[in-house]
Amino acid sequence: MASAPNIDTSAPHPARVYDYWLGGKDNFEADRQAAEAAMEIFPYTVQSARACRRYLARVVRFLAAEAGVRQFLDLGTGLPSADNVHEVAQAAAPDSRIVYVDNDPIVLVHARALLTSSPEGETHYVDADLRDTKQVLAQAREMLDFSQPVAVMLLAVLHFVTDEQDPAGIIRSVMEPLAPGSYLALGHHTADIFPELEEFAKYLSRLNPEYAATLRTRDQVAALFGDLEMVPPGLVQLSQWRPDSAYDEDLPAALWGGVARKA
């Protein structure tokens, strides 16, 4: 059995801060203080985080129930919360197979403990950095059939990838070996909708320079899809992507969201 990672609870950690915003319990005092300070800068922080989580559920439900996808590759998983990818996918299609990818030991410990599959499907966890696409694909290929469609999920994580690290190139590398009929789902933080997110991002970056945020405009996010075919309604404020209710539609999300298909 692998030993537990040495976790520093005295400094805020992005995954635990996000967990606090979602109402989770996997956080410590330093995380809560950072989360509350960020909320002072951007008052819609909690609503935006919850909008992203609800968007994830709608996207996965669409992919599994309407698009017929049975394989999911979730890059930058984050701490488990309500409506995880495998829960939503396997509720619609119990034989769905999900591979979660993260390089954060805190996330992986929780994932292995909490993310369990349906009897008919499979759930796996890969310890890898999404920027190392060669490693990600090599390990994912052991668990997923790349001759059949795969849905790639990149939600609220690409702002950790700098322009120099080439997020568009990362996406191309991941999508290239996948079968036609595969999908890409994005959710990306932006200051287009709420300009105060610029100061919010600067604050979080000061807390931990390793997680400095690169906010992108709608045009920059649209360019990440390359030549993939956008699914209606296209690239929108993610609370506007096929909302299930007036509550979903009214959530003040500070992210662009969209889903596209590989022809």
Buried (B, 14 or more C-beta within 10 A) or exposed (E): EEEEEEEEEEEBBBBBBBBBBBEBEBBBEBBBBBBEBBBEBBEBBBBBBBBBBBBBBBBBBBBBBEBEBBBBBBBBBBBBBEBBBBBBBBBBBBEBBBBBBBBBBBBBBBBBEEBEBBEEBBBBBBBBBBBBBEBBBEBBEEBBEBEBBBBBBBBBBBBBBEEEEEBBEBBBBBBEBBEEBBBBBBBBBBBBBBEEBBEBBEBBBEBBEEBBBBBBEBEBBBEBBEEBEBBEEBBBBBBBBBBEEEEBBEBBBBBBBBBBBBE
